[in-house]
């Protein structure tokens, strides 16, 4: 669409002043906002598309700053156990996915995100070139904006745990991992094929976690990210065991090692950071890194509650993500916003430190774009990319509309999402996907999910159960 008008809508701009326009218009040309005005547009005839915003609230598109698209077909198949045991199930399930599965996997997640108001995501996907290539094609087909960070690791799983190798049972000493050179080459190849293609698709470097990567791999990720001017996205200090691992492997806190490897800067997003200490927070703030908070997954597998308030006090920007559907259950950013807005308001803290609705909106509007290295997302203002969400105000969560910011965070208005624009193009219009058949996505997801479920039960379940018991016994997590 060359020229689009959203007319007569209630506009939540997402700017630093939380400006609200009770009745206004948004003019879009070539995928960007060129004007935001108060009142009704006088002459709406000179547009390729006019969207009647009567009884709608228009807000910036939500940004999911951490997501794993492999998980959409396997949600519900991991037990509720600590991360180090949970990972055994995830690795086994991931090995059952074909490249074609990954295409439909990504579509299923993208559909859920669009339907819940998300217009952009950071996808941290652990698969080979062909499978990630399929996922990128899926995002292109459905119209969601994505930064893909191939999740790479060149250490076998047992070497990522804070346990001496001679203390591990033989069954846990799985061998074999790709080399650092192979992993970096794959990421660069994906970058060369997809980065900026259509300006919605980007590729970043995604070391799975510092403890899962050799120093060679971390250094190469840092070097290549600088050369290609792209992001670094990595899990950091998700569990208590990972904090122990840093001391076990490096004799120092995890972020200090990451910094020495050249991987801590303003282009770095630190996923989870549940067990980050004060010295690491200061280092992250000094380097300009962003923490990505994933409250649902942290709670589901008992990792803990990230020190979000302390991070913010020390100047570390905090963004929000859903994590994978198999560890959060939902890809709705409204769910993540509500949870983030609730769990940090503790009675042992002064009420002045509690998160307010505008603080949560800041996480998705101001800080999440930093994860994607996007400077023109997250606000409704001239010059910004036109990634927008229209919510139906005739919805129980938004009726009566007494306090828009409060209700967007705490009322969970996922069901009110009606129309979604990505780069000025309606990809969901009046509740209907515009580029691809929702029915086909659901049919493929159901069929492929059944095959994966049966294969896991037949080939892997008992073995994974035994390994999980060994991990629990050996690690005392």
C-alpha positions in Angstrom: 0.0 0.0 0.0 1.5 3.3 -1.1 -0.8 5.7 0.9 -2.9 4.7 3.9 -5.1 6.7 6.3 -6.3 5.6 9.7 -9.1 8.0 10.5 -10.9 8.9 13.7 -9.1 6.6 16.1 -8.1 6.9 19.8 -4.2 7.0 19.5 -1.7 5.9 22.2 1.5 7.2 20.7 4.0 5.3 22.9 6.3 8.4 23.2 8.2 9.4 26.3 5.4 11.6 27.5 2.8 8.9 27.0 0.9 11.3 24.8 -2.6 10.3 23.9 -4.8 11.7 21.1 -8.4 10.9 22.0 -9.5 11.4 18.4 -7.0 11.6 15.6 -5.6 10.4 12.3 -2.4 8.7 11.1 -1.2 9.2 7.5 1.2 6.5 6.1 3.2 6.7 2.9 5.6 4.0 1.6 5.5 2.1 4.9 6.2 5.1 7.2 4.1 7.5 9.3 4.2 10.9 7.7 1.6 12.7 9.8 -0.3 12.3 13.1 -3.1 14.8 13.5 -5.9 15.5 16.0 -9.5 15.4 14.8 -11.0 13.8 11.8 -9.3 14.0 8.4 -11.0 16.5 6.2 -10.5 14.8 2.8 -9.9 11.1 2.9 -10.3 10.6 -0.8 -6.7 10.7 -1.9 -5.6 7.4 -0.3 -5.1 3.8 -1.5 -6.7 2.6 1.7 -8.8 4.3 4.4 -9.2 2.4 7.7 -12.1 3.7 9.7 -10.8 4.0 13.2 -14.1 4.8 14.9 -14.4 2.9 18.1 -10.7 1.7 17.9 -7.6 2.3 19.9 -4.4 2.5 17.8 -1.1 1.8 19.4 2.5 0.9 18.3 2.9 -2.7 17.3 4.2 -4.8 20.1 7.7 -6.3 19.9 8.5 -9.7 21.2 12.1 -9.4 22.1 12.7 -13.1 22.7 11.0 -16.0 20.9 11.9 -19.6 19.8 9.8 -20.5 16.7 10.7 -24.2 16.9 8.5 -24.5 20.0 5.1 -23.8 18.4 4.6 -27.4 17.3 5.8 -28.9 20.6 4.1 -26.8 23.2 2.8 -28.9 26.1 5.4 -31.6 25.6 8.0 -30.4 28.2 7.4 -31.2 31.9 7.6 -28.5 34.5 11.2 -29.1 35.7 14.3 -26.9 36.1 16.0 -25.7 33.0 18.9 -28.2 32.9 16.5 -31.1 32.8 14.0 -29.2 30.6 16.7 -28.8 28.0 17.0 -32.5 27.5 13.4 -32.7 26.3 13.8 -29.7 24.1 16.9 -31.0 22.4 15.2 -34.3 21.6 12.1 -32.7 20.3 14.1 -30.2 18.2 15.9 -33.1 16.5 12.6 -34.5 15.2 11.7 -31.3 13.2 12.2 -31.2 9.5 13.0 -28.0 7.5 9.4 -28.1 6.2 8.2 -28.4 9.8 10.1 -25.2 10.6 8.2 -23.3 7.9 4.9 -24.2 9.4 6.2 -23.8 12.9 7.2 -20.2 12.2 3.9 -19.5 10.5 1.9 -20.9 13.5 3.8 -18.6 15.9 3.6 -15.6 13.6 -0.1 -16.1 13.3 -0.5 -16.2 17.1 1.7 -13.1 17.5 -0.2 -11.1 14.8 -3.5 -12.0 16.4 -2.3 -10.7 19.7 -0.8 -7.5 18.4 2.8 -8.3 17.9 4.4 -6.9 14.7 8.1 -7.8 15.3 10.0 -10.5 17.0 13.5 -11.7 17.8 13.6 -15.4 16.8 16.4 -17.4 18.5 16.2 -20.6 16.5 18.5 -23.6 16.9 18.4 -25.3 13.5 20.5 -25.7 10.4 20.6 -23.4 7.3 17.8 -25.1 5.5 15.4 -25.1 8.4 16.1 -21.4 9.3 15.8 -20.5 5.7 12.3 -22.0 5.8 11.4 -20.0 8.9 12.6 -16.8 7.2 10.4 -17.6 4.2 7.5 -18.1 6.5 7.9 -14.7 8.1 8.2 -13.2 4.7 5.0 -14.9 3.5 2.9 -13.9 6.5 4.3 -10.3 6.8 5.7 -10.3 10.3 8.9 -8.3 10.9 11.7 -10.5 12.3 15.3 -10.5 13.4 16.5 -14.0 13.2 19.4 -15.0 15.5 20.4 -18.5 14.7 21.1 -20.1 18.1 24.6 -21.6 17.9 26.8 -23.6 20.3 30.0 -25.5 19.7 30.1 -27.4 23.0 28.4 -30.7 23.8 25.7 -30.4 26.4 27.6 -32.0 29.3 30.4 -29.5 28.9 27.9 -26.6 29.7 27.2 -27.8 33.2 29.0 -27.0 36.4 30.1 -30.6 36.9 33.4 -32.3 36.5 33.4 -34.7 33.5 34.5 -37.7 35.6 31.5 -37.2 37.8 29.0 -37.6 35.0 27.5 -40.9 34.0 28.6 -42.1 30.5 25.1 -41.7 29.1 25.3 -37.9 29.6 28.6 -37.5 27.9 27.1 -36.8 24.5 29.8 -36.0 22.0 29.9 -34.1 18.8 29.3 -30.4 18.0 29.8 -28.3 14.9 32.9 -26.1 14.8 32.9 -22.4 15.5 33.8 -21.7 11.8 30.9 -23.7 10.5 28.4 -22.0 12.8 29.6 -18.5 12.0 29.7 -19.3 8.2 26.0 -20.5 8.4 24.9 -17.3 10.2 26.8 -15.2 7.6 25.2 -17.1 4.8 21.8 -16.4 6.2 22.7 -12.8 6.7 23.7 -12.5 3.1 20.5 -14.1 1.8 17.9 -12.4 4.0 19.2 -9.4 5.9 17.1 -6.3 4.9 15.3 -8.2 2.2 12.1 -6.2 1.9 13.4 -4.3 5.0 11.3 -6.5 7.4 13.8 -9.3 7.6 17.1 -9.2 9.5 19.7 -11.7 10.8 21.8 -11.4 13.9 24.3 -13.5 15.8 22.8 -15.7 18.5 25.3 -17.6 20.7 23.0 -19.9 22.8 24.7 -18.9 26.0 28.4 -18.0 26.9 28.8 -21.3 28.7 27.7 -23.2 25.6 30.2 -21.6 23.3 34.0 -21.8 23.1 35.9 -18.5 23.4 36.7 -18.8 19.6 33.0 -18.8 18.8 32.1 -15.9 21.1 35.0 -13.8 19.7 33.9 -14.5 16.1 30.3 -13.6 16.9 31.5 -10.3 18.4 33.8 -9.6 15.4 31.2 -10.5 12.8 28.4 -8.5 14.5 30.6 -5.4 14.4 31.6 -6.0 10.8 28.1 -6.5 9.6 26.5 -4.0 12.0 24.0 -6.4 13.4 22.9 -7.6 16.8 24.0 -10.2 19.3 21.3 -12.1 21.2 22.2 -14.6 23.9 20.8 -16.4 26.9 22.6 -15.2 30.1 22.3 -16.3 33.7 18.8 -17.9 33.3 19.3 -20.3 36.2 21.2 -20.5 39.4 23.2 -23.4 37.8 24.4 -21.0 35.1 25.7 -18.6 37.7 27.7 -21.5 39.2 28.8 -22.5 35.8 30.5 -19.1 35.2 32.6 -19.5 38.3 33.3 -23.1 37.5 34.4 -22.4 33.9 35.9 -18.9 34.1 36.5 -18.1 37.7 34.5 -14.9 37.2 30.9 -13.7 36.7 29.4 -14.5 33.3 29.1 -11.0 31.9 32.7 -10.2 32.6 33.7 -13.2 30.5 31.3 -12.1 27.8 32.8 -8.7 27.8 36.4 -10.1 27.5 35.2 -12.0 24.4 34.0 -8.7 22.8 30.3 -9.6 23.0 29.0 -7.0 25.4 28.0 -3.7 23.8 25.0 -1.6 22.8 24.2 -4.3 20.1 23.9 -7.0 22.8 20.7 -8.3 24.3 21.0 -10.4 27.4 18.1 -12.8 27.6 16.7 -13.6 31.1 19.5 -12.3 33.4 17.7 -13.8 36.4 20.9 -14.4 38.3 22.8 -11.2 37.3 24.7 -9.6 40.1 25.2 -5.9 40.9 28.7 -5.7 39.3 27.3 -7.3 36.1 24.4 -4.9 36.0 26.8 -2.0 36.2 29.0 -3.5 33.4 25.9 -4.0 31.3 24.8 -0.4 31.8 28.3 0.9 31.0 28.3 -1.1 27.8 24.8 -0.2 26.7 23.4 -3.7 26.6 19.7 -4.5 27.0 18.2 -7.2 29.3 15.3 -9.1 27.9 12.8 -10.1 30.6 10.8 -13.3 30.1 8.6 -13.6 33.2 6.4 -16.5 32.1 9.2 -18.9 31.3 11.3 -17.9 34.3 8.4 -18.8 36.6 7.3 -21.9 34.8 10.6 -23.7 35.1 11.5 -22.2 38.5 14.4 -20.1 37.4 13.5 -17.2 39.6 12.4 -13.6 39.2 14.8 -11.3 37.4 15.9 -8.2 39.3 14.1 -5.9 36.8 13.7 -3.0 39.2 17.4 -3.1 40.2 18.4 -3.3 36.6 16.3 -0.2 35.7 17.7 1.6 38.7 21.2 0.9 37.6 20.5 2.2 34.1 20.1 -1.1 32.2 17.3 -1.0 29.7 14.8 -3.9 30.1 12.7 -5.2 27.2 10.1 -8.0 27.3 9.7 -11.3 25.5 7.4 -14.4 25.6 10.2 -17.0 25.2 9.1 -20.2 23.4 5.5 -21.5 23.5 6.8 -24.7 25.1 8.0 -22.8 28.2 5.5 -19.9 28.3 2.3 -21.4 26.8 1.4 -18.1 25.1 3.0 -15.8 22.5 0.8 -12.9 23.6 2.9 -9.9 24.6 -0.1 -8.6 26.5 0.2 -11.7 28.8 3.9 -10.9 29.3 3.2 -7.2 29.9 0.6 -8.1 32.6 2.9 -10.6 34.4 5.8 -8.2 34.3 3.6 -5.5 35.7 2.6 -7.6 38.6 5.4 -9.8 39.9 7.9 -7.1 40.8 5.6 -5.0 43.1 6.8 -6.7 46.3 5.8 -5.6 49.8 9.4 -5.4 50.9 10.1 -2.6 48.4 8.9 1.0 48.8 5.9 1.6 46.6 7.9 4.3 44.7 10.0 1.5 43.2 7.0 -0.5 41.9 6.5 -0.7 38.2 3.8 1.4 36.8 1.9 0.7 33.6 3.9 3.3 31.7 7.1 1.5 32.8 5.9 -1.7 31.2 4.8 0.1 28.0 8.3 1.6 27.9 9.8 -1.9 27.9 7.9 -2.8 24.7 7.9 0.6 23.0 11.3 2.1 23.9 13.6 -0.7 24.9 12.5 -3.6 22.7 13.5 -1.7 19.5 17.1 -1.6 20.9 17.1 -5.4 20.8 16.4 -5.3 17.1 18.8 -2.4 16.6 15.7 -0.5 15.2 15.7 3.3 15.8 12.4 4.0 14.1 10.0 1.5 15.8 7.9 1.7 18.9 6.2 5.2 18.6 3.4 6.7 16.5 5.2 9.7 15.2 6.3 11.1 11.8 9.3 9.2 10.4 8.5 6.0 12.3 7.9 2.7 10.5 4.2 2.1 10.4 3.9 -1.0 12.5 0.5 -0.4 14.2 -2.2 -2.3 16.1 -5.9 -1.3 16.1 -7.9 -2.7 19.1 -11.7 -2.7 19.2 -12.9 -0.4 22.0 -16.2 -2.3 22.1 -14.4 -5.0 24.1 -14.9 -5.8 27.8 -11.2 -5.2 28.6 -11.4 -1.7 27.2 -14.9 -0.7 28.2 -15.2 1.8 29.7 -11.8 3.3 28.7 -10.9 5.0 31.9 -7.1 4.7 31.7 -5.7 3.4 28.4 -2.2 2.6 29.7 -3.4 0.8 32.7 -6.0 -1.2 30.7 -3.5 -2.2 28.0 -1.1 -3.6 30.6 -3.5 -5.2 33.2 -6.7 -5.9 31.3 -5.1 -8.3 28.8 -6.9 -7.0 25.7 -5.6 -9.7 23.3 -9.2 -10.5 22.2 -9.6 -6.8 21.2 -6.9 -7.0 18.5 -8.7 -6.3 15.2 -6.2 -5.0 12.6 -2.4 -5.1 12.4 -0.2 -3.2 10.0 3.4 -4.0 9.4 5.3 -1.3 7.5 2.0 0.2 6.5 0.5 -3.0 5.1 -2.5 -4.5 6.7 -1.4 -8.1 7.4 -4.4 -8.7 9.7 -7.6 -6.8 8.7 -10.8 -7.0 10.7 -9.5 -10.2 12.3 -8.5 -11.9 9.0 -5.0 -12.8 7.9 -4.4 -11.1 4.6 -1.5 -13.0 3.1 -2.0 -16.7 4.0 -4.8 -19.1 5.0 -5.2 -19.5 8.7 -7.1 -22.7 8.2 -4.1 -24.2 6.3 -1.7 -23.2 9.1 -3.9 -24.8 11.8 -4.3 -28.0 9.7 -0.6 -28.3 9.1 0.3 -27.6 12.7 -2.1 -30.2 14.0 -0.9 -32.9 11.5 2.8 -32.2 12.1 2.4 -31.9 15.8 0.8 -35.4 16.0 3.7 -36.9 14.1 6.3 -35.3 16.3 4.4 -36.2 19.5 4.2 -39.9 18.4 7.8 -40.0 17.3 9.0 -38.6 20.7 7.0 -41.1 22.6 8.3 -44.0 20.6 12.0 -43.0 20.3 13.0 -40.6 23.0 10.7 -40.3 26.0 12.2 -43.1 28.2 15.8 -42.1 27.4 15.2 -38.5 28.1 13.5 -39.4 31.4 16.5 -41.4 32.5 18.9 -38.6 31.6 16.8 -36.0 33.4 17.0 -38.2 36.6 20.8 -38.3 36.2 21.0 -34.5 35.8 18.9 -34.0 38.9 21.0 -36.3 41.0 24.3 -35.1 39.7 23.6 -31.4 39.9 21.3 -31.0 43.0 19.5 -28.1 41.3 
